[in-house]
Amino acid sequence: MQLRINFSGRSIRYTEEEIAVVAEAMRNAEPLTQGRHLAEFESAFARYQGVEQGSCFAVMNGVSALELTAQLCRFKEGDEVVIPSHTFTASAYPYVKKGATLKWCDVDLHTHVATAQTIARAMTPKTKAVVVVHLYGYVADMPAIARLCKERGVLLIEDTAQAIGAEIDGQKAGTFGDMAIFSFHSHKNLTTLGEGGMVWIRDRKLWPLLPMLRHNGHCAYGFERPDYWKPAMGNVDMPMLDGEMLQPNNYSLGEVECALGTKLLERIDAINDAKRARAMQFIDALKDYPELEFLREDSRRHNYHLLVARMTEGPAKRDAFMRAMHDEKGIKCVVQYIPLNRYDYYKKLGLGEADCPSGDLFFDTMVSFPFQLWMSDEDFSYMTVAARDVLESLRA
Ligand SMILES: Cc1ncc(COP(=O)(O)O)c(C=O)c1O
């Protein structure tokens, strides 16, 4: 059967107003990077998040943001980072690159994210940092996790790549820990033309370092120049933290993307609300089939970046479901986030074992439905009916 609904790599379509903002920046932004749109995006993002002005830094993608947080942790030999094995690889490898040893923690089978208990179990006296991933768009229990990290004196980093706009009691994901990262990749509910990211840093002392770390170590001279061209356009220095040298890079996000990011912040709540409303519709339409178990969260705690479910009757039934959806209904569901310890990359680092039964079980039985917001109502209804039909036929 021909594919009717693909699992799209693109989350949203842009409005004419958003396209006009892009066209305007393309025509007139000067320079095309490091300009006013960058400053405006960071400021608008901080306002949206309810965090201090000056604490958010736009970068070219979520991985750059993660690399910055990893560098700011300043790992020493033997330092450990607790991180769920059930996540996307980008959550983890920046910490490997900066010298940390990873310790896998499990996720809750129902919410698919780490809990204070699963994190505590993976902590040791060597734990330097914890990375919490609000996977699929659901905010982990941050008050409890933040309390735990504070008690143990470890850094808390939120991978909010998938959870922009999700919140607990009015407090946005990505504001509970010490640092947070966001992704504006093509798949995400807010995407700045396919790539983009943001890093939030709580500690003010670190703020002056970020523009340097992000942009080649560029900084101002520490003296007045009678001739603006001497000694050169600008200074380059080594970003220093408590006497330690940090390494700069170029992680800058262009002006066109920043202009679009600012504009999209006006619509992100509506995007999230629309995705959540659809998720509720889909989950409720399948409520008579408890063998397919969803996380039903009808509040802003979930932005339903992705719509995932678990086939409680095991992997063979999951495979049969996905096959029938594809072959008989033309709908491409996918399976996501191989537990990281199963990848060759992590096996070669000696990280091939993980005591994470819930993450493993979830992965082995999960289904991720196509959930691009631009799917037509007609296709969405078709997918709902198709899923019901397939579940019914699998019972026979
Ligand atoms: C959970 C998670 N962390 C990190 C990233 C990395 O973001 P980016 O692709 O913008 O580098 C992504 C997504 O792509 C992600 O889903």
The ligand as a MOL file (V3000), in Angstrom:
LIG
                    3D

  0  0  0     0  0            999 V3000
M  V30 BEGIN CTAB
M  V30 COUNTS 16 16 0 0 0
M  V30 BEGIN ATOM
M  V30 1 C 16.4540 15.0330 23.7530 0
M  V30 2 C 17.3340 15.7630 22.7810 0
M  V30 3 N 18.4900 16.2800 23.2000 0
M  V30 4 C 19.2900 16.9620 22.3730 0
M  V30 5 C 18.9620 17.1530 21.0550 0
M  V30 6 C 19.9320 17.8580 20.1710 0
M  V30 7 O 19.4100 18.9630 19.5460 0
M  V30 8 P 19.9260 19.4380 18.1070 0
M  V30 9 O 19.4430 18.4850 17.1010 0
M  V30 10 O 19.3200 20.8000 17.9810 0
M  V30 11 O 21.4150 19.5040 18.1820 0
M  V30 12 C 17.7560 16.6380 20.5710 0
M  V30 13 C 17.2540 16.7900 19.2020 0
M  V30 14 O 17.5790 16.8480 18.1860 0
M  V30 15 C 16.9290 15.9150 21.4500 0
M  V30 16 O 15.7760 15.3810 21.0250 0
M  V30 END ATOM
M  V30 BEGIN BOND
M  V30 1 1 1 2
M  V30 2 1 2 3
M  V30 3 2 2 15
M  V30 4 2 3 4
M  V30 5 1 4 5
M  V30 6 1 5 6
M  V30 7 2 5 12
M  V30 8 1 6 7
M  V30 9 1 7 8
M  V30 10 2 8 9
M  V30 11 1 8 10
M  V30 12 1 8 11
M  V30 13 1 12 13
M  V30 14 1 12 15
M  V30 15 2 13 14
M  V30 16 1 15 16
M  V30 END BOND
M  V30 END CTAB
M  END
